[in-house]
């Protein structure tokens, strides 16, 4: 009977916790606990933090980026000895305060040298960059203030044995890089206001006088989210930041660079949008030709399919490099992301080819097409992707397929129509076939 009574009490307690939901566990129960003790070389660092701020803290970990520890070791002042950056939170009167604490090692002992805070909920990222050219590193922290859109990026430096905040800016994303080619990194901040449909990008330099905005440009305010900014160049070698952004059911790429001392973008101030890089599908920019520069995918409807319903229409992906004057075509392709390959086609094919996709069987069949009579003609070739296991049964070779590539468990096979209108062979097709990742 005693065991049954104990079980009933335990069950009632569990039901009480479940039924009361997050009310009993508000502000995360982990936030009410002391930080777990570290072991080994990091234990003295944590002890130094607790000696300075107490034990009733919760260690915080960045959700993205290279540095995701609560204690990050970095030689900020280039003296050969690492400093430790600690991130933690404290709850007081239902308010969560995030903290950054700098702990230095001197005379055989770790000691806290400064503690700064911001009201917020979490840490998104931590990075380091020399933003004033003095040879020492600033600490850049992306603080999540509320939800996933209210964020602030803080810039801190450790100088004269003191931790100092140098900047605090609202941001959607940011990147630290030398965009204006002065051999000193800038903090470049992208800010999207979805409510007002406004977006901008600003670059800041850091000096002894503080943070100075050195350039700003408008971006498309109709986007809903950004991918991580990427540093690359324009086709003429000018440093540029590329930012993919989702807009409606499609995507565009913002490109930003310095010219004549001003920050420039592709934003059209007449159309009030970035239309030059918009495509109707979620196809990300990438270095398509392997030259180290980001290329933009622009879509072109395959004319032979324009009378079909939207689901059956086919688009050519034109990969373009960008200069200050606009895009330059690098290659026209049929991209097959689901099966992981693409075909780079000559310009002459664009109006003379018809494509049928059989997605479930991983098959694509290409036909010649008469643009004058708008008539589908004979088959040119077909490409199918099969597993290596299925291919090794030998059934596909019996059907006339020839292997052109074998890659990571997939085998790509082609069947060339005899006497096809384009004179295509399995060897010539292999030359325009590329596996993509």
C-alpha positions as MATLAB code, in Angstrom:
seq = 'XXXXXXXXXXXXXXXXXXXXXXXXXXXXXXXXXXXXXXXXXXXXXXXXXXXXXXXXXXXXXXXXXXXXXXXXXXXXXXXXXXXXXXXXXXXXXXXXXXXXXXXXXXXXXXXXXXXXXXXXXXXXXXXXXXXXXXXXXXXXXXXXXXXXXXXXXXXXXXXXXXXXXXXXXXXXXXXXXXXXXXXXXXXXXXXXXXXXXXXXXXXXXXXXXXXXXXXXXXXXXXXXXXXXXXXXXXXXXXXXXXXXXXXXXXXXXXXXXXXXXXXXXXXXXXXXXXXXXXXXXXXXXXXXXXXXXXXXXXXXXXXXXXXXXXXXXXXXXXXXXXXXXXXXXXXXXXXXXXXXXXXXXXXXXXXXXXXXXXXXXXXXXXXXXXXXXXXXXXXXXXXXXXXXXXXXXXXXXXXXXXXXXXXXXXXXXXXXXXXXXXXXXXXXXXXXXXXXX';
ca = [
       0.000    0.000    0.000;
       2.826    2.397    0.814;
       4.349    1.798   -2.622;
       1.025    2.504   -4.325;
       0.581    5.702   -2.306;
       4.136    6.849   -3.205;
       3.507    6.136   -6.898;
       0.277    8.128   -6.765;
       2.081   11.103   -5.198;
       4.812   11.014   -7.851;
       2.224   10.761  -10.647;
       0.245   13.686   -9.226;
       3.387   15.803   -9.045;
       4.267   15.025  -12.660;
       0.732   15.840  -13.825;
       0.865   19.137  -11.923;
       4.072   20.132  -13.728;
       2.693   19.143  -17.159;
      -0.696   20.836  -16.660;
       0.752   24.069  -15.341;
       3.018   24.221  -18.438;
       5.618   26.909  -18.647;
       4.182   28.961  -15.787;
       5.998   26.893  -13.187;
       9.136   26.787  -15.345;
       9.063   30.375  -16.546;
      12.290   32.019  -17.738;
      13.799   28.538  -18.126;
      14.545   26.580  -15.007;
      18.204   26.300  -16.053;
      18.522   30.042  -15.565;
      17.809   29.573  -11.867;
      20.739   27.229  -11.349;
      24.392   27.953  -10.738;
      26.688   27.357  -13.697;
      28.016   23.769  -13.867;
      31.627   23.528  -12.775;
      34.212   23.188  -15.506;
      37.181   20.877  -15.154;
      40.850   21.045  -16.113;
      42.523   24.225  -17.340;
      39.235   26.121  -17.637;
      38.189   25.613  -13.997;
      40.348   28.524  -12.716;
      38.783   30.758  -15.392;
      35.294   29.939  -14.179;
      36.391   30.405  -10.599;
      37.702   33.879  -11.446;
      34.354   34.733  -13.048;
      32.387   33.521  -10.029;
      34.709   35.366   -7.659;
      33.813   38.547   -9.517;
      30.067   38.110  -10.230;
      28.870   35.273   -7.983;
      27.649   31.769   -8.708;
      23.996   32.476   -9.478;
      24.557   32.797  -13.217;
      23.789   30.818  -16.367;
      26.535   30.336  -18.912;
      25.496   31.306  -22.454;
      26.581   29.751  -25.725;
      26.409   31.398  -29.154;
      23.913   29.695  -31.464;
      25.978   30.244  -34.630;
      29.448   31.133  -35.815;
      32.891   29.738  -35.112;
      32.993   30.465  -31.371;
      30.257   28.644  -29.449;
      31.712   28.170  -25.976;
      30.657   30.047  -22.859;
      34.368   30.680  -22.200;
      36.365   31.692  -25.273;
      40.155   31.939  -25.188;
      41.684   34.573  -27.483;
      44.877   36.638  -27.455;
      43.215   40.032  -27.883;
      46.183   42.339  -27.255;
      48.747   40.148  -29.048;
      51.012   39.717  -26.022;
      51.316   35.954  -26.415;
      48.865   35.230  -23.577;
      45.211   34.357  -24.129;
      42.453   36.320  -22.471;
      39.164   34.614  -21.642;
      35.794   36.011  -22.725;
      32.892   34.734  -20.633;
      29.225   34.988  -21.630;
      26.486   34.517  -19.064;
      23.051   35.704  -18.002;
      21.451   36.794  -14.740;
      17.750   37.039  -13.887;
      16.497   39.861  -11.674;
      12.845   40.806  -11.227;
      11.871   38.662  -14.240;
      14.374   40.496  -16.476;
      17.158   38.574  -18.197;
      20.438   40.464  -18.449;
      23.181   39.153  -20.714;
      26.800   39.780  -19.742;
      30.228   39.724  -21.326;
      33.127   39.422  -18.892;
      36.829   39.742  -19.701;
      39.202   37.594  -17.635;
      42.962   38.018  -18.001;
      45.905   35.950  -16.771;
      48.665   37.751  -14.916;
      51.199   36.733  -12.286;
      50.002   33.135  -12.408;
      46.351   33.976  -11.734;
      43.123   34.556  -13.680;
      41.210   37.701  -12.727;
      38.117   39.471  -14.075;
      38.997   42.840  -15.645;
      35.583   44.059  -16.715;
      31.933   43.176  -17.032;
      29.381   44.768  -19.400;
      25.749   43.893  -19.949;
      22.752   44.255  -22.218;
      19.104   43.360  -21.571;
      18.299   40.440  -23.849;
      17.587   36.747  -24.113;
      20.469   35.004  -25.883;
      23.743   35.183  -27.796;
      23.705   34.653  -31.559;
      27.393   34.903  -32.426;
      30.859   35.944  -31.296;
      33.680   36.989  -33.605;
      36.937   38.921  -33.517;
      38.473   41.515  -35.835;
      40.931   44.397  -35.705;
      38.617   47.316  -36.476;
      41.017   50.214  -35.958;
      44.293   48.936  -37.375;
      46.188   48.948  -34.069;
      47.058   45.256  -34.270;
      44.740   44.193  -31.430;
      41.404   42.445  -31.727;
      37.986   43.815  -30.938;
      35.270   41.471  -29.686;
      32.055   41.492  -31.733;
      28.977   39.949  -30.082;
      25.584   39.496  -31.677;
      23.011   39.793  -28.889;
      19.465   38.502  -29.313;
      17.309   41.058  -27.522;
      13.882   39.601  -28.201;
      12.644   36.881  -30.547;
      14.643   36.273  -33.699;
      14.505   39.746  -35.276;
      15.276   42.182  -32.462;
      19.067   41.967  -32.259;
      22.009   44.222  -31.458;
      25.669   43.828  -32.315;
      28.117   45.086  -29.708;
      31.780   45.946  -30.290;
      34.173   45.718  -27.303;
      37.891   46.134  -26.845;
      40.344   45.299  -24.098;
      42.808   48.122  -23.636;
      44.655   49.339  -20.577;
      43.412   46.351  -18.578;
      39.821   47.533  -19.120;
      36.905   46.127  -21.125;
      35.157   48.929  -23.043;
      32.070   48.997  -25.229;
      32.789   50.862  -28.477;
      29.543   50.381  -30.391;
      26.038   48.945  -30.179;
      23.965   48.775  -33.357;
      20.676   47.128  -34.318;
      21.204   44.455  -36.949;
      19.670   41.654  -38.944;
      23.098   40.387  -39.953;
      26.627   41.710  -40.042;
      30.074   41.035  -41.439;
      33.513   42.353  -40.524;
      35.756   42.875  -43.515;
      37.886   45.441  -45.341;
      35.306   46.505  -47.900;
      36.774   49.920  -48.766;
      40.326   48.593  -49.332;
      42.044   50.768  -46.697;
      43.729   47.727  -45.064;
      41.494   48.067  -41.963;
      38.405   45.983  -41.268;
      35.016   47.660  -40.986;
      31.851   46.512  -39.264;
      29.190   46.263  -41.972;
      25.642   45.936  -40.670;
      22.503   44.871  -42.557;
      19.206   46.039  -41.032;
      15.756   44.934  -42.222;
      12.553   46.573  -40.951;
       9.859   44.194  -42.217;
       7.045   46.313  -40.800;
       8.036   49.419  -42.745;
       9.419   47.431  -45.712;
      12.786   49.138  -45.456;
      16.282   47.682  -45.482;
      19.737   49.227  -45.446;
      23.403   48.403  -45.115;
      25.914   50.569  -43.241;
      29.668   50.343  -42.753;
      31.404   51.638  -39.618;
      35.058   52.280  -38.871;
      36.539   52.414  -35.400;
      38.938   55.129  -34.260;
      40.125   56.655  -31.002;
      37.212   59.068  -31.292;
      34.683   56.261  -31.482;
      32.632   54.582  -34.185;
      32.072   56.492  -37.440;
      29.682   55.573  -40.253;
      31.695   55.660  -43.486;
      29.022   54.507  -45.921;
      25.364   53.545  -46.251;
      23.105   52.210  -49.007;
      19.501   51.124  -49.390;
      18.543   47.495  -49.969;
      15.294   45.832  -51.070;
      12.809   46.206  -48.203;
      10.439   43.564  -49.545;
      12.584   40.616  -48.471;
      11.744   38.418  -45.500;
      15.119   36.953  -44.544;
      18.830   36.950  -45.394;
      21.487   34.303  -45.820;
      24.880   34.909  -44.226;
      26.773   37.714  -46.031;
      29.737   36.523  -48.107;
      32.830   38.543  -48.945;
      33.831   38.179  -52.580;
      34.612   40.554  -55.436;
      32.971   42.036  -58.489;
      34.241   40.682  -61.797;
      36.819   43.508  -61.927;
      38.281   42.531  -58.555;
      36.550   45.219  -56.456;
      35.778   43.842  -52.945;
      32.038   43.218  -52.578;
      29.609   41.653  -50.137;
      26.990   39.261  -51.541;
      23.790   38.625  -49.552;
      21.095   36.201  -50.713;
      17.607   37.203  -49.555;
      14.224   35.503  -49.738;
      11.521   37.624  -51.360;
       8.075   36.093  -51.702;
       8.487   32.658  -53.261;
      11.743   33.675  -54.921;
      15.160   35.012  -54.075;
      17.455   37.912  -54.924;
      21.083   38.724  -54.219;
      22.181   42.060  -52.827;
      25.667   43.101  -53.950;
      27.374   45.947  -52.087;
      30.733   47.646  -52.739;
      32.592   50.920  -52.257;
      33.023   53.294  -55.165;
      34.272   56.879  -55.012;
      34.190   56.801  -51.228;
      30.512   55.797  -51.130;
      28.780   52.497  -50.438;
      26.930   51.266  -53.544;
      24.256   48.604  -54.049;
      22.048   47.230  -56.834;
      18.947   48.784  -55.264;
      16.885   50.620  -57.915;
      15.642   53.865  -56.365;
      13.041   54.267  -59.131;
      11.548   50.769  -58.889;
      12.274   50.722  -55.134;
      13.611   47.179  -55.299;
      16.611   45.074  -56.268;
      15.283   43.615  -59.491;
      18.498   42.839  -61.404;
      19.222   39.677  -59.404;
      15.688   38.456  -58.639;
      14.720   34.914  -59.598;
      11.415   33.127  -59.042;
      12.989   30.100  -57.353;
      15.033   29.720  -54.180;
      18.351   29.227  -55.970;
      21.332   30.511  -54.016;
      24.278   32.349  -55.510;
      27.552   30.422  -55.670;
      30.968   30.355  -57.319;
      29.735   28.482  -60.374;
      32.887   28.576  -62.501;
      35.396   28.126  -59.672;
      37.227   31.441  -60.155;
      36.768   32.522  -56.530;
      34.021   35.061  -57.290;
      30.357   34.604  -56.391;
      28.076   34.189  -59.423;
      24.345   34.949  -59.601;
      21.730   32.570  -61.068;
      19.156   34.340  -63.269;
      16.239   32.361  -64.693;
      15.068   32.293  -68.299;
      11.924   30.451  -69.358;
      12.568   27.665  -71.865;
      10.398   28.968  -74.699;
       9.238   25.533  -75.791;
       7.459   25.138  -72.423;
       5.843   28.596  -72.132;
       2.368   27.280  -73.092;
       2.433   24.595  -70.384;
       0.966   24.893  -66.922;
       3.344   26.427  -64.385;
       4.282   23.078  -62.817;
       5.518   21.774  -66.182;
       7.389   24.880  -67.322;
      11.158   24.597  -67.469;
      13.656   27.342  -66.723;
      17.210   27.758  -67.928;
      19.560   29.000  -65.214;
      21.907   31.649  -66.579;
      24.933   32.042  -64.289;
      26.251   35.602  -64.348;
      29.156   37.487  -62.893;
      28.542   41.106  -61.900;
      30.522   44.262  -62.476;
      29.615   47.846  -61.596;
      27.812   48.007  -64.954;
      25.733   44.876  -64.479;
      25.704   41.137  -65.281;
      27.844   39.190  -67.733;
      26.662   35.749  -68.829;
      29.052   32.946  -67.904;
      27.021   29.839  -68.664;
      23.489   28.686  -69.438;
      22.471   25.531  -67.617;
      19.732   23.062  -66.883;
      20.040   22.593  -63.112;
      18.762   19.398  -61.501;
      19.141   19.992  -57.763;
      17.121   16.972  -56.672;
      19.485   14.579  -58.468;
      22.605   16.714  -58.035;
      23.777   17.594  -61.521;
      23.582   20.212  -64.247;
      24.031   20.483  -68.009;
      25.854   23.485  -69.454;
      24.197   24.108  -72.802;
      25.244   26.144  -75.845;
      23.207   29.234  -76.717;
      21.916   27.539  -79.873;
      19.995   24.991  -77.815;
      17.777   27.487  -76.032;
      15.071   27.753  -78.684;
      15.493   24.279  -80.147;
      15.058   21.983  -77.173;
      12.130   20.610  -75.192;
      12.495   18.953  -71.793;
      10.217   16.499  -70.007;
      10.884   15.914  -66.292;
       9.877   12.645  -64.671;
      10.891   13.473  -61.127;
       9.640   10.333  -59.387;
      11.735    8.075  -61.614;
      14.674   10.554  -61.596;
      14.503   10.740  -65.373;
      14.779   13.690  -67.756;
      14.112   13.331  -71.469;
      15.321   15.923  -73.984;
      13.715   16.419  -77.403;
      14.479   18.697  -80.327;
      11.935   21.458  -80.927;
      10.902   23.496  -83.953;
      10.486   27.124  -82.783;
       8.676   28.087  -86.013;
       5.946   25.458  -85.934;
       6.122   25.134  -82.130;
       6.371   21.379  -82.551;
       8.120   18.789  -80.403;
      10.317   16.634  -82.615;
      12.401   13.530  -82.007;
      14.155   12.484  -78.828;
      17.747   13.606  -78.407;
      18.838   11.874  -75.216;
      17.725   10.984  -71.717;
      19.504   11.119  -68.370;
      18.603    9.044  -65.334;
      20.099    8.918  -61.832;
      20.069    5.488  -60.159;
      21.579    4.045  -57.015;
      24.800    2.116  -57.397;
      23.018   -0.974  -56.082;
      20.364   -0.808  -58.787;
      22.941   -0.099  -61.481;
      25.084   -3.060  -60.490;
      22.217   -5.426  -61.321;
      23.026   -4.799  -64.984;
      19.457   -4.089  -66.060;
      20.147   -0.541  -67.212;
      22.915   -1.533  -69.606;
      20.480   -3.965  -71.166;
      18.157   -1.004  -71.800;
      20.870    0.849  -73.708;
      22.032    3.230  -70.975;
      25.698    4.203  -70.657;
      27.346    5.350  -67.418;
      28.889    8.837  -67.577;
      29.561    9.529  -63.876;
      29.515    7.547  -60.635;
      29.427    9.718  -57.505;
      28.738    8.953  -53.822;
      26.380    6.032  -54.317;
      24.663    7.482  -57.379;
      25.276    6.527  -60.982;
      24.331    8.899  -63.792;
      23.326    7.184  -67.020;
      22.542    8.478  -70.493;
      20.827    6.972  -73.472;
      21.549    8.772  -76.735;
      18.994    8.590  -79.550;
      20.498    7.334  -82.781;
      20.826    9.922  -85.551;
      19.610   12.663  -83.191;
      19.201   16.148  -84.636;
      22.031   17.680  -82.581;
      24.633   15.018  -83.314;
      25.056   14.364  -79.591;
      27.215   11.480  -78.373;
      27.754   10.110  -74.901;
      31.233   11.660  -74.913;
      30.015   15.119  -75.937;
      27.269   14.927  -73.318;
      29.769   13.976  -70.642;
      31.703   17.170  -71.409;
      28.697   19.372  -70.513;
      27.607   17.275  -67.496;
      28.649   18.410  -64.006;
      27.898   16.929  -60.591;
      26.822   19.644  -58.137;
      26.778   19.677  -54.363;
];
